């Protein structure tokens, strides 16, 4: 009995959906990516924040070269009320860089 052909379905063209699509394409597996927005790239000025382990995976897949020089390092995380008043702030990204980034 010949192997059945299948097509993977990826819902969402965000960072994870696009990473999965990249991996399936490299493996020669047929897929369709379904995204509700007409374009993956938005002109509204939105940004993406990726945790260090996600960035490491993107780098291993060769997906970070297009970002060279287009990122700003984050040093702290702040949570605010809708009116802009501070709830709390933490230097989590600075701590992570000091703990995990070995230059």
The first five atom37 places (N, CA, C, CB, O) and aatype in JSON, in Angstrom:
{
  "aatype": [20, 20, 20, 20, 20, 20, 20, 20, 20, 20, 20, 20, 20, 20, 20, 20, 20, 20, 20, 20, 20, 20, 20, 20, 20, 20, 20, 20, 20, 20, 20, 20, 20, 20, 20, 20, 20, 20, 20, 20, 20, 20, 20, 20, 20, 20, 20, 20, 20, 20, 20, 20, 20, 20, 20, 20, 20, 20, 20, 20, 20, 20, 20, 20, 20, 20, 20, 20, 20, 20, 20, 20, 20, 20, 20, 20, 20, 20, 20, 20, 20, 20, 20, 20, 20, 20, 20, 20, 20, 20, 20, 20, 20, 20, 20, 20, 20, 20, 20, 20, 20, 20, 20],
  "atom_mask": [
    [1, 1, 1, 1, 1],
    [1, 1, 1, 1, 1],
    [1, 1, 1, 1, 1],
    [1, 1, 1, 1, 1],
    [1, 1, 1, 1, 1],
    [1, 1, 1, 1, 1],
    [1, 1, 1, 1, 1],
    [1, 1, 1, 1, 1],
    [1, 1, 1, 1, 1],
    [1, 1, 1, 1, 1],
    [1, 1, 1, 1, 1],
    [1, 1, 1, 1, 1],
    [1, 1, 1, 1, 1],
    [1, 1, 1, 1, 1],
    [1, 1, 1, 1, 1],
    [1, 1, 1, 1, 1],
    [1, 1, 1, 1, 1],
    [1, 1, 1, 1, 1],
    [1, 1, 1, 1, 1],
    [1, 1, 1, 1, 1],
    [1, 1, 1, 1, 1],
    [1, 1, 1, 1, 1],
    [1, 1, 1, 1, 1],
    [1, 1, 1, 1, 1],
    [1, 1, 1, 1, 1],
    [1, 1, 1, 1, 1],
    [1, 1, 1, 1, 1],
    [1, 1, 1, 1, 1],
    [1, 1, 1, 1, 1],
    [1, 1, 1, 1, 1],
    [1, 1, 1, 1, 1],
    [1, 1, 1, 1, 1],
    [1, 1, 1, 1, 1],
    [1, 1, 1, 1, 1],
    [1, 1, 1, 1, 1],
    [1, 1, 1, 1, 1],
    [1, 1, 1, 1, 1],
    [1, 1, 1, 1, 1],
    [1, 1, 1, 1, 1],
    [1, 1, 1, 1, 1],
    [1, 1, 1, 1, 1],
    [1, 1, 1, 1, 1],
    [1, 1, 1, 1, 1],
    [1, 1, 1, 1, 1],
    [1, 1, 1, 1, 1],
    [1, 1, 1, 1, 1],
    [1, 1, 1, 1, 1],
    [1, 1, 1, 1, 1],
    [1, 1, 1, 1, 1],
    [1, 1, 1, 1, 1],
    [1, 1, 1, 1, 1],
    [1, 1, 1, 1, 1],
    [1, 1, 1, 1, 1],
    [1, 1, 1, 1, 1],
    [1, 1, 1, 1, 1],
    [1, 1, 1, 1, 1],
    [1, 1, 1, 1, 1],
    [1, 1, 1, 1, 1],
    [1, 1, 1, 1, 1],
    [1, 1, 1, 1, 1],
    [1, 1, 1, 1, 1],
    [1, 1, 1, 1, 1],
    [1, 1, 1, 1, 1],
    [1, 1, 1, 1, 1],
    [1, 1, 1, 1, 1],
    [1, 1, 1, 1, 1],
    [1, 1, 1, 1, 1],
    [1, 1, 1, 1, 1],
    [1, 1, 1, 1, 1],
    [1, 1, 1, 1, 1],
    [1, 1, 1, 1, 1],
    [1, 1, 1, 1, 1],
    [1, 1, 1, 1, 1],
    [1, 1, 1, 1, 1],
    [1, 1, 1, 1, 1],
    [1, 1, 1, 1, 1],
    [1, 1, 1, 1, 1],
    [1, 1, 1, 1, 1],
    [1, 1, 1, 1, 1],
    [1, 1, 1, 1, 1],
    [1, 1, 1, 1, 1],
    [1, 1, 1, 1, 1],
    [1, 1, 1, 1, 1],
    [1, 1, 1, 1, 1],
    [1, 1, 1, 1, 1],
    [1, 1, 1, 1, 1],
    [1, 1, 1, 1, 1],
    [1, 1, 1, 1, 1],
    [1, 1, 1, 1, 1],
    [1, 1, 1, 1, 1],
    [1, 1, 1, 1, 1],
    [1, 1, 1, 1, 1],
    [1, 1, 1, 1, 1],
    [1, 1, 1, 1, 1],
    [1, 1, 1, 1, 1],
    [1, 1, 1, 1, 1],
    [1, 1, 1, 1, 1],
    [1, 1, 1, 1, 1],
    [1, 1, 1, 1, 1],
    [1, 1, 1, 1, 1],
    [1, 1, 1, 1, 1],
    [1, 1, 1, 1, 1],
    [1, 1, 1, 1, 1]
  ],
  "atom_positions": [
    [[0.85, -1.17, 0.0], [0.0, 0.0, 0.0], [0.9, 1.24, 0.0], [-0.97, -0.01, 1.23], [1.73, 1.39, 0.9]],
    [[0.75, 2.14, -0.99], [1.59, 3.34, -1.04], [1.25, 4.28, 0.11], [1.4, 4.06, -2.4], [0.11, 4.32, 0.57]],
    [[2.25, 5.04, 0.57], [1.96, 5.97, 1.67], [0.97, 7.04, 1.21], [3.26, 6.64, 2.17], [1.01, 7.51, 0.08]],
    [[0.08, 7.4, 2.13], [-0.9, 8.42, 1.77], [-0.24, 9.8, 1.83], [-2.12, 8.36, 2.71], [0.59, 10.07, 2.7]],
    [[-0.64, 10.65, 0.9], [-0.13, 12.02, 0.91], [-1.02, 12.85, 1.81], [-0.08, 12.63, -0.53], [-2.23, 12.66, 1.86]],
    [[-0.4, 13.74, 2.52], [-1.16, 14.62, 3.37], [-0.63, 16.03, 3.21], [-1.09, 14.17, 4.85], [0.46, 16.25, 2.69]],
    [[-1.42, 16.97, 3.67], [-1.04, 18.37, 3.62], [-1.24, 18.93, 5.02], [-1.88, 19.17, 2.55], [-2.32, 18.83, 5.6]],
    [[-0.19, 19.52, 5.57], [-0.28, 20.14, 6.89], [-1.01, 21.46, 6.76], [1.13, 20.34, 7.51], [-0.87, 22.17, 5.76]],
    [[-1.79, 21.79, 7.76], [-2.51, 23.05, 7.81], [-1.96, 23.85, 8.98], [-4.06, 22.83, 7.93], [-1.97, 23.38, 10.12]],
    [[-1.49, 25.05, 8.7], [-0.97, 25.94, 9.74], [-1.95, 27.1, 9.87], [0.49, 26.45, 9.39], [-2.25, 27.8, 8.9]],
    [[-2.44, 27.3, 11.08], [-3.38, 28.39, 11.32], [-2.6, 29.54, 11.96], [-4.57, 27.92, 12.24], [-2.12, 29.41, 13.09]],
    [[-2.49, 30.64, 11.25], [-1.83, 31.84, 11.77], [-0.44, 32.04, 11.21], [-1.75, 31.77, 13.26], [0.4, 31.15, 11.26]],
    [[-0.21, 33.24, 10.68], [1.08, 33.58, 10.1], [1.94, 34.42, 11.02], [0.88, 34.31, 8.81], [2.7, 35.28, 10.56]],
    [[1.83, 34.19, 12.33], [2.69, 34.87, 13.29], [4.07, 34.2, 13.32], [2.05, 34.86, 14.7], [4.37, 33.36, 12.47]],
    [[4.89, 34.57, 14.28], [6.25, 34.02, 14.35], [6.29, 32.49, 14.39], [6.95, 34.57, 15.56], [7.12, 31.88, 13.72]],
    [[5.42, 31.88, 15.17], [5.44, 30.41, 15.29], [4.93, 29.76, 14.01], [4.6, 29.95, 16.49], [5.52, 28.8, 13.52]],
    [[3.81, 30.27, 13.47], [3.27, 29.71, 12.23], [4.27, 29.79, 11.08], [2.0, 30.43, 11.84], [4.42, 28.84, 10.32]],
    [[4.95, 30.93, 10.97], [5.94, 31.09, 9.91], [7.17, 30.2, 10.13], [6.37, 32.55, 9.81], [7.76, 29.71, 9.16]],
    [[7.54, 29.98, 11.39], [8.66, 29.08, 11.69], [8.3, 27.65, 11.3], [9.04, 29.16, 13.19], [9.11, 26.94, 10.72]],
    [[7.08, 27.24, 11.63], [6.63, 25.89, 11.25], [6.59, 25.76, 9.73], [5.23, 25.59, 11.86], [7.02, 24.74, 9.19]],
    [[6.08, 26.78, 9.05], [6.03, 26.75, 7.58], [7.44, 26.62, 7.0], [5.34, 28.03, 7.04], [7.65, 25.87, 6.05]],
    [[8.39, 27.35, 7.57], [9.77, 27.27, 7.11], [10.31, 25.86, 7.28], [10.64, 28.27, 7.88], [10.95, 25.32, 6.37]],
    [[10.07, 25.25, 8.44], [10.55, 23.89, 8.69], [9.9, 22.86, 7.77], [10.29, 23.51, 10.12], [10.59, 21.97, 7.26]],
    [[8.6, 22.98, 7.55], [7.91, 22.05, 6.64], [8.43, 22.2, 5.22], [6.39, 22.28, 6.68], [8.63, 21.2, 4.52]],
    [[8.66, 23.44, 4.8], [9.18, 23.68, 3.45], [10.56, 23.05, 3.29], [9.25, 25.2, 3.16], [10.83, 22.41, 2.28]],
    [[11.42, 23.23, 4.28], [12.76, 22.63, 4.23], [12.71, 21.11, 4.19], [13.59, 23.09, 5.43], [13.57, 20.46, 3.6]],
    [[11.68, 20.54, 4.84], [11.54, 19.08, 4.88], [10.8, 18.54, 3.65], [10.81, 18.66, 6.14], [10.65, 17.33, 3.51]],
    [[10.35, 19.44, 2.78], [9.63, 18.99, 1.58], [8.21, 18.52, 1.86], [10.39, 17.89, 0.91], [7.66, 17.74, 1.08]],
    [[7.62, 18.97, 2.95], [6.27, 18.58, 3.31], [5.29, 19.65, 2.83], [6.14, 18.35, 4.85], [5.48, 20.84, 3.08]],
    [[4.26, 19.21, 2.14], [3.25, 20.12, 1.6], [2.45, 20.74, 2.75], [2.32, 19.39, 0.61], [2.08, 20.04, 3.69]],
    [[2.18, 22.01, 2.66], [1.41, 22.69, 3.71], [0.64, 23.85, 3.12], [2.32, 23.16, 4.84], [0.93, 24.33, 2.02]],
    [[-0.35, 24.31, 3.87], [-1.06, 25.54, 3.57], [-1.07, 26.35, 4.86], [-2.52, 25.26, 3.02], [-1.32, 25.81, 5.94]],
    [[-0.8, 27.65, 4.74], [-0.82, 28.54, 5.89], [-2.04, 29.44, 5.76], [0.51, 29.38, 5.98], [-2.21, 30.13, 4.76]],
    [[-2.88, 29.43, 6.78], [-4.11, 30.23, 6.76], [-3.92, 31.41, 7.72], [-5.36, 29.37, 7.17], [-3.65, 31.23, 8.9]],
    [[-4.06, 32.6, 7.18], [-3.88, 33.84, 7.95], [-5.08, 34.74, 7.69], [-2.55, 34.56, 7.58], [-5.49, 34.91, 6.55]],
    [[-5.63, 35.31, 8.74], [-6.83, 36.15, 8.57], [-6.54, 37.52, 7.98], [-7.52, 36.33, 9.89], [-7.42, 38.14, 7.39]],
    [[-5.31, 38.0, 8.12], [-4.95, 39.32, 7.59], [-4.49, 39.18, 6.14], [-3.85, 39.99, 8.45], [-3.95, 38.14, 5.77]],
    [[-4.69, 40.2, 5.32], [-4.33, 40.1, 3.9], [-2.82, 40.05, 3.65], [-4.91, 41.27, 3.16], [-2.39, 39.64, 2.57]],
    [[-2.02, 40.46, 4.64], [-0.58, 40.47, 4.46], [0.1, 40.07, 5.77], [-0.09, 41.87, 3.99], [-0.38, 40.39, 6.85]],
    [[1.21, 39.37, 5.65], [1.97, 38.98, 6.84], [2.67, 40.21, 7.42], [3.01, 37.88, 6.5], [2.72, 40.39, 8.64]],
    [[3.19, 41.05, 6.56], [3.9, 42.25, 7.0], [2.91, 43.4, 7.1], [5.08, 42.6, 6.03], [2.22, 43.71, 6.13]],
    [[2.85, 44.02, 8.25], [1.92, 45.11, 8.48], [2.67, 46.44, 8.42], [1.22, 44.96, 9.84], [3.84, 46.53, 8.78]],
    [[1.98, 47.45, 7.95], [2.57, 48.78, 7.88], [2.18, 49.63, 9.09], [2.13, 49.48, 6.58], [2.44, 50.84, 9.09]],
    [[1.58, 49.04, 10.1], [1.09, 49.84, 11.23], [2.13, 50.07, 12.32], [-0.1, 49.16, 11.83], [1.81, 50.65, 13.35]],
    [[3.36, 49.64, 12.12], [4.41, 49.9, 13.09], [4.48, 48.92, 14.23], [4.24, 51.25, 13.63], [5.17, 49.18, 15.21]],
    [[3.8, 47.81, 14.13], [3.83, 46.81, 15.19], [5.2, 46.15, 15.26], [2.74, 45.76, 14.97], [5.94, 46.12, 14.28]],
    [[5.5, 45.63, 16.4], [6.77, 44.94, 16.58], [6.55, 43.56, 17.19], [7.71, 45.76, 17.47], [5.45, 43.24, 17.63]],
    [[7.58, 42.78, 17.2], [7.53, 41.45, 17.77], [8.62, 41.37, 18.83], [7.72, 40.34, 16.68], [9.76, 41.77, 18.6]],
    [[8.26, 40.85, 19.99], [9.22, 40.62, 21.05], [9.41, 39.12, 21.16], [8.75, 41.25, 22.41], [8.44, 38.38, 21.32]],
    [[10.63, 38.67, 21.06], [10.91, 37.24, 21.16], [11.83, 36.98, 22.34], [11.56, 36.71, 19.84], [12.82, 37.69, 22.55]],
    [[11.5, 35.97, 23.11], [12.33, 35.57, 24.25], [13.64, 34.99, 23.71], [11.59, 34.54, 25.15], [13.7, 34.57, 22.56]],
    [[14.68, 34.96, 24.53], [15.99, 34.48, 24.06], [15.97, 33.08, 23.44], [16.96, 34.48, 25.21], [16.63, 32.86, 22.42]],
    [[15.22, 32.14, 24.02], [15.21, 30.79, 23.45], [14.53, 30.77, 22.08], [14.48, 29.82, 24.4], [14.92, 29.98, 21.21]],
    [[13.54, 31.63, 21.86], [12.9, 31.73, 20.55], [13.86, 32.33, 19.54], [11.61, 32.57, 20.63], [13.95, 31.85, 18.41]],
    [[14.57, 33.36, 19.94], [15.55, 33.99, 19.06], [16.65, 33.01, 18.69], [16.15, 35.23, 19.72], [17.12, 33.01, 17.55]],
    [[17.07, 32.18, 19.63], [18.1, 31.18, 19.36], [17.62, 30.18, 18.3], [18.49, 30.42, 20.66], [18.39, 29.82, 17.41]],
    [[16.38, 29.75, 18.39], [15.82, 28.82, 17.39], [15.74, 29.5, 16.02], [14.41, 28.33, 17.82], [16.12, 28.91, 15.01]],
    [[15.26, 30.75, 16.0], [15.21, 31.49, 14.73], [16.6, 31.61, 14.12], [14.6, 32.89, 14.95], [16.76, 31.46, 12.91]],
    [[17.6, 31.87, 14.95], [18.98, 32.0, 14.46], [19.47, 30.67, 13.9], [19.91, 32.47, 15.59], [20.12, 30.65, 12.85]],
    [[19.18, 29.56, 14.58], [19.59, 28.24, 14.09], [18.95, 27.9, 12.75], [19.23, 27.17, 15.12], [19.53, 27.17, 11.95]],
    [[17.77, 28.43, 12.5], [17.08, 28.2, 11.23], [17.5, 29.2, 10.16], [15.57, 28.28, 11.44], [17.05, 29.12, 9.01]],
    [[18.37, 30.14, 10.52], [18.83, 31.15, 9.56], [17.81, 32.23, 9.29], [19.2, 30.48, 8.27], [17.82, 32.85, 8.23]],
    [[16.93, 32.47, 10.25], [15.85, 33.42, 10.04], [16.11, 34.8, 10.64], [14.6, 32.87, 10.61], [15.27, 35.69, 10.49]],
    [[17.23, 34.99, 11.31], [17.46, 36.28, 11.96], [18.33, 37.23, 11.14], [18.11, 36.07, 13.29], [18.48, 38.39, 11.52]],
    [[18.89, 36.78, 10.03], [19.77, 37.64, 9.22], [19.04, 38.89, 8.73], [20.32, 36.85, 8.02], [19.64, 39.96, 8.65]],
    [[17.77, 38.77, 8.41], [17.02, 39.93, 7.92], [16.77, 40.96, 9.01], [15.69, 39.49, 7.33], [16.42, 42.1, 8.73]],
    [[16.95, 40.56, 10.26], [16.72, 41.46, 11.39], [17.99, 42.21, 11.8], [16.19, 40.69, 12.58], [17.93, 43.09, 12.66]],
    [[19.11, 41.88, 11.21], [20.38, 42.5, 11.61], [20.29, 44.01, 11.61], [21.51, 42.04, 10.68], [19.98, 44.62, 10.58]],
    [[20.55, 44.61, 12.76], [20.51, 46.06, 12.88], [19.12, 46.65, 13.0], [21.19, 46.66, 11.73], [18.96, 47.87, 13.02]],
    [[18.1, 45.81, 13.06], [16.71, 46.3, 13.12], [16.04, 45.99, 14.45], [15.9, 45.69, 11.98], [14.81, 45.9, 14.53]],
    [[16.81, 45.82, 15.47], [16.21, 45.49, 16.75], [16.76, 46.4, 17.84], [16.46, 44.02, 17.11], [17.84, 46.98, 17.71]],
    [[15.99, 46.5, 18.89], [16.4, 47.27, 20.05], [16.45, 46.32, 21.23], [15.43, 48.48, 20.32], [15.46, 45.63, 21.49]],
    [[17.55, 46.26, 21.94], [17.58, 45.39, 23.12], [16.65, 45.93, 24.21], [19.03, 45.26, 23.66], [16.56, 47.14, 24.42]],
    [[15.99, 45.03, 24.9], [15.12, 45.42, 26.0], [15.84, 45.15, 27.31], [13.77, 44.64, 25.94], [16.54, 44.15, 27.45]],
    [[15.66, 46.05, 28.25], [16.33, 45.88, 29.54], [15.35, 45.7, 30.69], [17.2, 47.07, 29.81], [15.69, 45.1, 31.7]],
    [[14.14, 46.21, 30.53], [13.16, 46.06, 31.61], [11.77, 45.84, 31.03], [13.17, 47.31, 32.53], [11.5, 46.11, 29.86]],
    [[10.9, 45.32, 31.89], [9.51, 45.07, 31.51], [8.65, 45.88, 32.47], [9.15, 43.53, 31.56], [8.82, 45.8, 33.68]],
    [[7.73, 46.64, 31.93], [6.83, 47.44, 32.76], [5.39, 47.1, 32.42], [7.09, 48.94, 32.56], [5.04, 46.88, 31.26]],
    [[4.57, 47.06, 33.44], [3.15, 46.82, 33.28], [2.44, 48.08, 33.77], [2.67, 45.53, 34.06], [2.7, 48.57, 34.87]],
    [[1.53, 48.59, 32.95], [0.83, 49.82, 33.31], [-0.67, 49.65, 33.24], [1.26, 50.96, 32.4], [-1.18, 48.75, 32.58]],
    [[-1.38, 50.53, 33.93], [-2.83, 50.61, 33.8], [-3.15, 51.24, 32.44], [-3.47, 51.45, 34.99], [-2.25, 51.79, 31.8]],
    [[-4.38, 51.18, 32.02], [-4.78, 51.77, 30.74], [-4.5, 53.27, 30.69], [-6.24, 51.51, 30.49], [-4.3, 53.82, 29.6]],
    [[-4.5, 53.94, 31.84], [-4.23, 55.38, 31.85], [-2.73, 55.69, 31.86], [-4.89, 56.02, 33.06], [-2.34, 56.86, 31.89]],
    [[-1.88, 54.66, 31.84], [-0.44, 54.86, 31.77], [0.27, 54.84, 33.11], [-0.16, 56.14, 31.11], [1.5, 54.88, 33.14]],
    [[-0.46, 54.77, 34.22], [0.22, 54.72, 35.51], [0.85, 53.36, 35.72], [-0.76, 55.04, 36.66], [0.28, 52.33, 35.36]],
    [[2.03, 53.37, 36.31], [2.83, 52.15, 36.48], [2.23, 51.22, 37.52], [4.26, 52.52, 36.87], [1.87, 51.65, 38.62]],
    [[2.12, 49.95, 37.18], [1.72, 48.91, 38.13], [2.98, 48.32, 38.75], [0.86, 47.81, 37.43], [3.13, 48.27, 39.97]],
    [[3.89, 47.86, 37.89], [5.19, 47.36, 38.37], [6.17, 47.34, 37.21], [5.05, 45.93, 38.99], [5.79, 47.36, 36.04]],
    [[7.44, 47.31, 37.56], [8.51, 47.28, 36.58], [9.57, 46.3, 37.07], [9.12, 48.71, 36.35], [9.79, 46.16, 38.27]],
    [[10.21, 45.63, 36.12], [11.22, 44.63, 36.48], [12.35, 44.67, 35.45], [10.6, 43.21, 36.56], [12.08, 44.78, 34.25]],
    [[13.6, 44.58, 35.89], [14.73, 44.55, 34.95], [14.99, 43.14, 34.42], [16.0, 45.09, 35.63], [16.14, 42.74, 34.29]],
    [[13.95, 42.4, 34.11], [14.06, 40.99, 33.73], [14.98, 40.77, 32.53], [12.69, 40.43, 33.42], [15.77, 39.82, 32.53]],
    [[14.9, 41.62, 31.52], [15.71, 41.39, 30.32], [17.18, 41.68, 30.58], [15.2, 42.26, 29.17], [18.05, 41.0, 30.04]],
    [[17.46, 42.68, 31.41], [18.84, 42.96, 31.79], [19.4, 41.77, 32.57], [18.93, 44.26, 32.64], [20.53, 41.35, 32.33]],
    [[18.6, 41.24, 33.49], [19.02, 40.07, 34.28], [19.27, 38.87, 33.37], [17.94, 39.73, 35.34], [20.27, 38.16, 33.54]],
    [[18.37, 38.64, 32.4], [18.53, 37.5, 31.5], [19.8, 37.66, 30.65], [17.3, 37.36, 30.59], [20.52, 36.69, 30.44]],
    [[20.07, 38.88, 30.17], [21.27, 39.11, 29.37], [22.51, 38.84, 30.19], [21.29, 40.53, 28.82], [23.46, 38.23, 29.69]],
    [[22.54, 39.29, 31.43], [23.69, 39.07, 32.28], [23.86, 37.59, 32.61], [23.58, 39.88, 33.55], [24.98, 37.11, 32.71]],
    [[22.77, 36.88, 32.79], [22.83, 35.47, 33.19], [23.09, 34.53, 32.03], [21.53, 35.09, 33.87], [23.84, 33.57, 32.17]],
    [[22.49, 34.8, 30.87], [22.52, 33.83, 29.77], [23.35, 34.22, 28.57], [21.17, 33.59, 29.32], [23.74, 33.34, 27.81]],
    [[23.63, 35.48, 28.37], [24.39, 35.88, 27.19], [25.87, 35.9, 27.54], [23.94, 37.28, 26.66], [26.31, 36.65, 28.41]],
    [[26.62, 35.05, 26.87], [28.04, 34.94, 27.11], [28.76, 35.48, 25.87], [28.46, 33.46, 27.41], [28.78, 34.83, 24.83]],
    [[29.35, 36.66, 25.99], [30.05, 37.26, 24.85], [31.53, 37.03, 24.97], [29.76, 38.75, 24.75], [32.29, 37.46, 24.1]]
  ]
}
